[in-house]
Amino acid sequence: MHYALWPLALLLACTAAPAETSTETPVETASTPAETGPQPAAYAWLPANGYNPRQTVQARFAPPAGYQRVPVAAGSFGQWLRYLPLLPVGTPVKLHNGQLKDRQDVHAAVLHIDVGPRDLQQCADAVIRLRAEYQFSQQPEQVHFHLTSGDDIRFQDWYSGTGFRVVGDAVQPAPRPAEAPTHASLRRYLDQIFTYAGTLSLSKELRPVPLAQVQPGDVLIRGGSPGHAVLVLDVAVQPTTGRRVALLAQSYMPAQQMHVLKNVWDNTGLGAWFLLDPAASQVSTPEWTFRTNELKRF
C-alpha cells in the first residue's frame, strides 16, 4: 500500500483472497516474428544491446491453434506491447526487495523491466509504467496521469520545473529543479505518480469498452480498496467464431516484477492465453476475478 495522501491511500491497495494453485507447466512457443516491431530504443529502460528479439511477447507466445493475432497499427500501444522484452524462460518473479514472490505458479513469463527498490510499482502502477514508457518512446510531452485527488500531473510540467506537494488531502504546485526529459527523470516522475495514484484514479482515466471488442493495451480494472488492474498484452481471434483470447500481465502487492499471467485452469490447449467470453459473468485470473464489464481503454 502507498502511505501518502492518507486516507486516500486506502483506495489504492491491490489485495485479493488466495486463488487455487496449480502445478501446470507454462506453455511458451518460440517463433520467428512475422512483422517488424518497434526499434529496441523504444524500450528505453534496457541497457545497451539488451534487447533480444527472440525473447519478446510476440516471439515466445504463439496464438493457440486456430487463432490469429489481431492486427495492430504500426507505432501503436498494442504493437509496442507485443514486442515487450522478456527475461529467459524459467525466471522466477521477485519482489522489489529481491525476495521471491510467494506464488510462483501464476506466471508464464517475466517482463524484462525493473520494478524499482521501493514498494511502489504495484498493480495499477505497472499499467501506468508501461503506458508512460510507450508514450515516452513516442513523444514525452504526452505523458500525464491523474492522482487519486483528481489532479492531473504532466511530465512536461515536472521536468520543466513545476512539481507538486501534498498538504493534507490537497495537492499544490511546487517548484522543483528543471531538467531534461530523460528516462531517469521519467522514472523519478513516475515514482511520485505511483505514490499518489492507484486503481481508483486510473479507472477514472480510462473509458469502458465491451469485452467483445478487446484489443492489446486494454485494461481489466476495478478501482478502490480492494482493487486490481491487469493489462491486456496481446489478443488473438478465432476467425470462424470470432472468439477472442488474450495474454494478460500484472504486478501485485507487494511491488513485484511484472509478469505474463499463466492460465492455471486451462485444459483446452490455450496455454498462457485466456478466453475472454462476453457471455460469461466474469473474467478469472490467477489472483483476481473481474466482472465482464470491467474492461477499459486509454
C-alpha positions as CSV (number, residue, x, y, z in Angstrom):
1,M,0.0,0.0,0.0
2,H,1.1,3.6,-0.6
3,Y,1.1,5.6,2.5
4,A,0.8,9.2,1.3
5,L,-2.4,11.1,0.9
6,W,-3.9,9.1,3.7
7,P,-6.8,8.3,4.0
8,L,-7.0,8.4,0.1
9,A,-4.3,5.8,0.1
10,L,-6.8,3.2,1.5
11,L,-8.2,3.2,-2.0
12,L,-5.0,2.2,-3.7
13,A,-4.5,-1.4,-2.5
14,C,-4.4,-4.4,-4.8
15,T,-5.5,-7.2,-2.5
16,A,-7.3,-10.4,-3.0
17,A,-8.1,-13.8,-1.4
18,P,-5.7,-16.6,-2.5
19,A,-6.7,-18.3,-5.7
20,E,-6.4,-22.0,-6.3
21,T,-2.9,-23.3,-7.0
22,S,-1.7,-25.3,-10.0
23,T,1.5,-27.1,-10.9
24,E,0.8,-26.9,-14.6
25,T,3.9,-26.0,-16.6
26,P,3.6,-22.7,-18.6
27,V,3.3,-23.2,-22.3
28,E,5.7,-21.0,-24.3
29,T,6.4,-21.3,-28.0
30,A,9.4,-19.8,-29.8
31,S,8.7,-18.5,-33.3
32,T,10.1,-16.1,-35.7
33,P,8.5,-12.6,-35.6
34,A,6.1,-12.2,-38.6
35,E,6.2,-8.5,-38.6
36,T,8.7,-5.7,-37.9
37,G,8.2,-4.3,-34.4
38,P,9.5,-1.1,-32.8
39,Q,13.2,-0.4,-32.6
40,P,15.0,-1.5,-29.5
41,A,15.4,2.1,-28.5
42,A,11.6,2.2,-27.9
43,Y,12.3,0.3,-24.6
44,A,14.4,2.9,-23.0
45,W,15.0,1.2,-19.7
46,L,17.0,-1.6,-21.2
47,P,20.8,-1.5,-21.1
48,A,22.7,-1.0,-24.4
49,N,22.3,-4.1,-26.6
50,G,19.9,-5.5,-24.0
51,Y,17.1,-6.2,-26.5
52,N,16.8,-9.8,-27.7
53,P,14.1,-10.1,-30.5
54,R,13.8,-13.9,-29.7
55,Q,12.8,-13.0,-26.1
56,T,9.6,-10.9,-26.6
57,V,5.9,-11.5,-26.1
58,Q,5.4,-11.9,-29.8
59,A,8.3,-14.4,-30.2
60,R,7.6,-16.5,-27.2
61,F,3.8,-16.8,-27.2
62,A,2.3,-18.1,-30.4
63,P,-1.5,-17.9,-30.6
64,P,-3.4,-21.1,-29.9
65,A,-4.2,-23.4,-32.8
66,G,-6.9,-21.9,-35.0
67,Y,-6.4,-18.4,-33.7
68,Q,-4.7,-15.4,-35.3
69,R,-3.3,-12.3,-33.7
70,V,-5.5,-9.3,-34.2
71,P,-4.0,-6.5,-36.5
72,V,-2.3,-3.6,-34.7
73,A,-1.3,-0.3,-36.2
74,A,2.4,0.4,-36.6
75,G,3.5,2.6,-33.8
76,S,0.5,1.9,-31.6
77,F,0.5,1.0,-27.9
78,G,-0.7,-2.5,-28.9
79,Q,2.3,-3.1,-31.2
80,W,4.7,-1.8,-28.6
81,L,3.3,-4.2,-26.1
82,R,3.5,-7.1,-28.5
83,Y,7.3,-6.7,-28.7
84,L,8.0,-6.1,-25.0
85,P,11.2,-7.9,-23.9
86,L,11.0,-10.9,-21.6
87,L,13.5,-12.5,-19.2
88,P,14.6,-16.0,-20.0
89,V,12.2,-19.0,-19.7
90,G,12.0,-20.2,-16.1
91,T,12.8,-16.8,-14.5
92,P,11.0,-16.5,-11.1
93,V,9.1,-13.4,-10.1
94,K,10.9,-11.3,-7.5
95,L,9.6,-8.6,-5.2
96,H,11.0,-5.0,-5.1
97,N,13.4,-6.1,-2.2
98,G,14.8,-9.1,-4.2
99,Q,12.8,-11.7,-2.3
100,L,10.8,-14.3,-4.3
101,K,7.0,-13.7,-4.7
102,D,5.2,-16.3,-2.6
103,R,3.3,-17.7,-5.5
104,Q,5.5,-18.8,-8.4
105,D,2.7,-20.8,-10.0
106,V,0.8,-18.0,-11.6
107,H,3.2,-16.6,-14.2
108,A,4.2,-17.9,-17.7
109,A,7.0,-15.3,-18.2
110,V,8.6,-12.3,-16.5
111,L,8.9,-9.0,-18.3
112,H,12.4,-7.6,-18.7
113,I,11.7,-4.3,-16.9
114,D,12.8,-3.1,-13.5
115,V,10.4,-2.9,-10.5
116,G,12.4,-0.3,-8.6
117,P,13.7,-0.7,-5.0
118,R,10.6,0.6,-3.2
119,D,7.2,-0.9,-2.7
120,L,5.6,1.4,-5.3
121,Q,5.1,-0.3,-8.6
122,Q,2.1,-2.4,-7.8
123,C,-0.9,-3.3,-9.9
124,A,-2.2,0.0,-11.4
125,D,1.3,1.4,-11.2
126,A,2.5,-1.3,-13.6
127,V,-0.1,-0.3,-16.1
128,I,0.8,3.3,-15.7
129,R,4.5,2.4,-16.1
130,L,4.1,0.7,-19.4
131,R,1.7,3.3,-20.8
132,A,4.2,6.0,-19.8
133,E,7.2,4.2,-21.3
134,Y,5.3,3.8,-24.5
135,Q,4.4,7.5,-24.6
136,F,7.9,8.5,-23.7
137,S,9.2,6.4,-26.7
138,Q,6.8,8.4,-28.9
139,Q,6.5,11.9,-27.5
140,P,7.5,12.6,-23.9
141,E,5.1,15.6,-23.7
142,Q,2.2,13.1,-24.0
143,V,2.9,11.6,-20.5
144,H,0.4,12.6,-17.8
145,F,-1.6,10.9,-15.1
146,H,-4.2,11.8,-12.5
147,L,-3.6,11.4,-8.8
148,T,-6.3,9.9,-6.5
149,S,-7.1,13.5,-5.6
150,G,-8.1,14.1,-9.3
151,D,-5.1,16.4,-10.0
152,D,-3.6,15.9,-13.5
153,I,0.2,15.8,-13.3
154,R,2.0,16.3,-16.6
155,F,5.5,15.0,-17.1
156,Q,6.3,18.1,-19.2
157,D,5.5,20.4,-16.2
158,W,7.5,18.1,-14.0
159,Y,10.7,18.3,-15.9
160,S,10.2,21.9,-16.8
161,G,10.3,22.9,-13.1
162,T,6.8,22.5,-11.7
163,G,6.3,19.6,-9.3
164,F,3.7,19.3,-6.6
165,R,3.4,18.9,-2.9
166,V,0.6,17.3,-0.8
167,V,-0.8,19.2,2.1
168,G,-3.4,17.1,3.9
169,D,-5.6,15.9,1.1
170,A,-4.8,18.9,-1.1
171,V,-2.3,18.8,-3.9
172,Q,-0.5,22.1,-4.6
173,P,2.0,23.1,-7.3
174,A,5.6,23.4,-6.0
175,P,8.8,24.5,-7.8
176,R,11.5,21.9,-8.4
177,P,14.7,22.0,-10.4
178,A,14.1,21.9,-14.2
179,E,15.8,19.1,-16.0
180,A,16.0,17.4,-19.4
181,P,13.2,14.9,-20.3
182,T,15.5,11.9,-19.9
183,H,14.4,8.4,-18.9
184,A,15.9,9.0,-15.5
185,S,13.7,12.0,-14.9
186,L,10.7,10.0,-16.2
187,R,11.4,7.3,-13.5
188,R,11.6,10.0,-10.8
189,Y,8.3,11.4,-12.0
190,L,6.7,8.0,-12.1
191,D,7.7,7.2,-8.5
192,Q,5.8,10.3,-7.5
193,I,2.8,9.2,-9.5
194,F,2.9,5.7,-8.1
195,T,2.9,7.2,-4.6
196,Y,-0.3,9.2,-5.1
197,A,-2.3,7.3,-7.7
198,G,-3.8,3.8,-7.8
199,T,-6.6,1.7,-9.2
200,L,-9.3,4.3,-8.4
201,S,-7.6,7.2,-10.3
202,L,-6.6,5.0,-13.2
203,S,-10.0,3.6,-13.6
204,K,-11.4,7.1,-13.9
205,E,-8.9,8.0,-16.6
206,L,-10.0,5.0,-18.8
207,R,-13.1,4.6,-20.9
208,P,-15.2,1.4,-20.8
209,V,-15.2,-0.9,-23.8
210,P,-17.2,-4.1,-24.5
211,L,-15.3,-7.3,-23.7
212,A,-16.1,-8.5,-27.2
213,Q,-14.0,-5.6,-28.7
214,V,-10.9,-6.3,-26.5
215,Q,-7.7,-5.1,-28.0
216,P,-4.0,-5.1,-26.9
217,G,-3.4,-2.2,-24.5
218,D,-6.9,-2.5,-22.8
219,V,-7.1,-2.9,-19.0
220,L,-9.2,-5.1,-16.8
221,I,-9.6,-2.9,-13.8
222,R,-11.6,-2.5,-10.6
223,G,-10.9,0.8,-8.7
224,G,-10.9,1.0,-5.0
225,S,-9.9,-1.0,-2.0
226,P,-9.6,-3.8,-2.6
227,G,-8.9,-3.2,-6.3
228,H,-6.7,-4.6,-9.0
229,A,-5.6,-4.0,-12.6
230,V,-4.4,-6.4,-15.3
231,L,-3.1,-5.2,-18.7
232,V,-4.0,-6.9,-21.9
233,L,-0.7,-7.5,-23.7
234,D,-2.0,-9.2,-26.8
235,V,-5.2,-10.5,-28.4
236,A,-5.8,-13.3,-30.9
237,V,-9.1,-14.1,-32.6
238,Q,-10.6,-17.4,-34.0
239,P,-11.8,-16.4,-37.5
240,T,-14.6,-19.0,-37.7
241,T,-16.2,-18.0,-34.4
242,G,-14.9,-14.5,-33.5
243,R,-13.9,-15.8,-30.1
244,R,-11.0,-13.8,-28.6
245,V,-8.2,-14.9,-26.3
246,A,-5.7,-12.6,-24.6
247,L,-2.3,-12.6,-22.9
248,L,-2.5,-10.8,-19.6
249,A,0.2,-9.1,-17.5
250,Q,0.2,-7.8,-13.9
251,S,2.2,-6.6,-10.9
252,Y,0.7,-7.1,-7.5
253,M,1.3,-6.5,-3.8
254,P,4.0,-6.1,-2.6
255,A,5.5,-4.4,-5.7
256,Q,7.0,-7.1,-7.9
257,Q,8.3,-7.8,-11.3
258,M,5.6,-7.5,-14.0
259,H,4.7,-11.0,-15.3
260,V,2.7,-12.6,-18.0
261,L,-0.1,-14.5,-16.3
262,K,-0.5,-18.2,-16.6
263,N,-3.9,-19.7,-17.4
264,V,-3.9,-22.1,-14.4
265,W,-7.2,-23.6,-15.3
266,D,-6.6,-24.3,-19.0
267,N,-7.3,-27.8,-20.3
268,T,-8.2,-26.8,-23.8
269,G,-4.8,-26.0,-25.3
270,L,-4.8,-22.2,-24.8
271,G,-1.5,-22.2,-22.9
272,A,-1.0,-18.8,-21.4
273,W,-3.9,-17.3,-23.3
274,F,-7.2,-16.5,-21.5
275,L,-10.6,-16.8,-23.2
276,L,-12.5,-13.6,-22.8
277,D,-16.1,-14.6,-23.2
278,P,-18.6,-11.7,-23.3
279,A,-21.4,-14.2,-22.4
280,A,-19.7,-15.2,-19.2
281,S,-20.4,-13.4,-15.9
282,Q,-16.7,-12.9,-15.0
283,V,-13.1,-13.0,-16.2
284,S,-11.0,-15.1,-13.8
285,T,-7.2,-14.5,-13.5
286,P,-5.0,-16.4,-11.0
287,E,-5.1,-13.8,-8.3
288,W,-8.2,-11.8,-9.1
289,T,-11.7,-12.2,-10.6
290,F,-13.1,-9.3,-12.7
291,R,-16.6,-8.7,-13.9
292,T,-17.0,-8.8,-17.7
293,N,-17.9,-5.0,-17.7
294,E,-14.6,-4.0,-16.1
295,L,-12.6,-3.7,-19.4
296,K,-11.4,-0.2,-20.1
297,R,-9.1,1.6,-22.7
298,F,-6.7,4.6,-22.7
